[in-house]
């Protein structure tokens, strides 16, 4: 069993959660552009509520992306600083998977459905991942909404579907005809803490200096550059 502190600032939401052997406490708020002011005080309050310090923990976890470039960097920087100071390993967790796990935890309409998670990536694109009814994830990618219609392998499922996340504001996605759409959805550190405990148990943690963000768009740009070189 373990004690893991999880942080998230990948979207307009900001949250911190503490997972103590499966019992989780969380502080959550939607505070666009206030992450730097809110995050460390949240960490202090959550730890104080359980009479713990960083040195009592087994690991730290964070949403490694995709998400807001600034938000992901803030979370990574804070986690690295805390991890270095307390000599703790770090568990990176997918923002999109945390959203899917949170939906199944809190939304009755998410049960026994495929989940199609989309965050607005700006520049006319979405960060995308689909999850089957058992929670198995597909490919994470950044893609123009209209191009998803030409990539059925990224979203085709046999079960009814729930469209999840603010990326679904793009009208082009309507052609996919999900059964239910939930635009108001944010990642929660609560679910980051749940996933992190599973990953930590499997040995999937890294040292603070090796923790890296996942932007997805960087990968796409790299692939385009590689094609041009050829």
N, C-alpha and C positions, 0 to 999 in steps of 0.2 A: 504494500500500500504506500501511498505517497502524499506529500503536501506540495501542491503546484499553484503558483500565482499566475493568472492569465490576464493579458492586457490586449485591448483592441482600440484602434483609432483609424481603421481603414476607410470609414465612410464619415458621414456627418455625426454618427454616434460615437460615444466615448464610454468605455466600460472596463471594469476591473473585477475579477472573480477569484476566489480562493477555493480550491478543491482539496478538502482534507479527507482522504480515504473515501471519496465518493459523496461526502456532504459538502454542498457548495453554497457560498454566500457571494452576492454580487452587488455592485453599485453600477448603475447604468443611467446615462442621460444623452439626449440629442442636443449637441452643443457645437454646431458648425463653427469652425474657425476659432474654437476655444480649447482645443485639445492640449496645447502646451501648458495652459494655466490650470486645467482640470485634472490631468492624468496623475501626476505625483501626489497631490492631496488625496485622490481616490485610493491610491496604493496605501498611503498611510492609514486612512480610515478603515479600509478593509482588513489590513493586518492587525491594527489596534483592536478591532472588534472581536478578534479571536486571541488576543494577547500573544501575538507572534511577532517575530522580526524576520527579516530576510534570511538570517543565518539559521532559522528553524526550518527553512524550506528545502525541498529536494530538487526543484527545478523552477524555471520561469518559462512561460509560453506567450506567444504573440501571434497575431494574424499577419502572416508574411506577404499577403496580397493574394490576388490582385485587389486594387482599390485606388483611392486617391493617392497620387504620388507623394504629396506632402504628408498625408495621414500615415501612410505605411512607413515613411522615413522617420516620423516622430516616434512611432511605436517601437521600431527597431532600435533607434538611438537610446531611448529610455531603457529598454530591456537590456541592451548591451551594457549600459552604464551600471545598472543594478546587478547584473550577472557578474561583471568584472569585480565589483566591490564586495560581493558576497561569495565569489568563487562558485557560481552555480552554472549548471548546464542549461541550455536553451532548447525549447521545442517549438519549431515553426509549424503553424497550422494554416491551412487554406481558408481564406475568407469565404469563398463560395461554399465549401463543405460545412463550415460553421453555420452559415445561413440555412443550409438544407437540414442540418441536425436540429437547429433551433425551430424550424418550421414543424418538424415532426413532433417536437417536444410540446409546442404551444398551440398548434392549429389542428383541430379535428379534421378539417378538410384536406390536410396533408397526408393523412393515413392511407395506406394502400394505393398511393398514386406515384407516378413518376413526377419528379420535380425538375423544372426548367428554370435555373437561376441565372438572372441577368442583372449586372450592375452597369450603369451608364459610364462608359470609358471616355466620353466626350469625343470630339472630332468625328461624330456620326458613327460610332462603334460601341459595342457592348463587350464587357467581360462575361464569358459564358461558360456554364457547365451544366450538364444534365445528370440526373441521378435516377436510377431505376427504383421500382417500388421497394426494393430491399436495401436501398441506400448505396448501391455500387455506383461510383462516379464514372462519368465518361471523360472525354478530353477537355481540359481547360484551354480556352483560347480567347483571343480578342478578334472580333469579326464585325463587319458591317451587318446590320440587322437583315437587310434584304438578301444577303448572301447565305444566311442560315437556311432560307427556303431551298437553296440549291445543295445543302449539305445535310441530307436526312440522317446520315450516320451520326451526326452530333446531337440529334434530338428525337429520332423516331423511337417510340416505345410502344409496348403492347397494352399497357395499363392506362387508365385515365390520367390526365396530366394537370399539374398545378403550376402555373406561371408565377414566379417568385422574384420580387426585387424591383427597384426603381428603373432598371433598364427597359422594362416593359412599356415605358411611355412612348417608345418609338412605334409609330403606326404600322411600319412595315412588318412587325412581328405578329400582327393580327392574323396574317395568312396562315400561321401555324395552328390556329384554332385550339388553344388550350381550353380545358374544361372550366378552370377557375383562374382568375388573375388576382394576385395580392401585391400591389405596388408598395404599400407601406411595410417594408421589411428591412431590418438592419441586422448585422452580425452582433452577437452578444458574447462577452467574455465568458459567460456561463458555459456556452457550448464549446468555446475554445478550450476551456478547462476540462470538459468532458473528453474531447478528442485528444488533448494533450496527455491526459492520464493513460489513455490506451497506447499512444505512440511511445510514451516514456517507458511503459511496461515492456514494450517490444525493443527497447534500446535505441529508439529513433530520436535521440537528442544530439545536439552539437555543442561545441564550446562557443563562448560568446563571440569570439573573433570570426568564427565560421558561419554565424547566422547571417542569412542573406534575404533580401526582399525578392518577391516574384512580381514583376510588372506585366509580363506576357508581351506587351508591346515591344520591349527590348528584343525579345526573341524573334518577333516578326520582322523587325528592322534588320536584325542580323541575318536572317534568312534571305531577305531581299538583297542585302549587300553581297552575300555569297553568290547569288544568282548572277548579279552584275559582273562579278569577277570572272565567272565562267564564260 
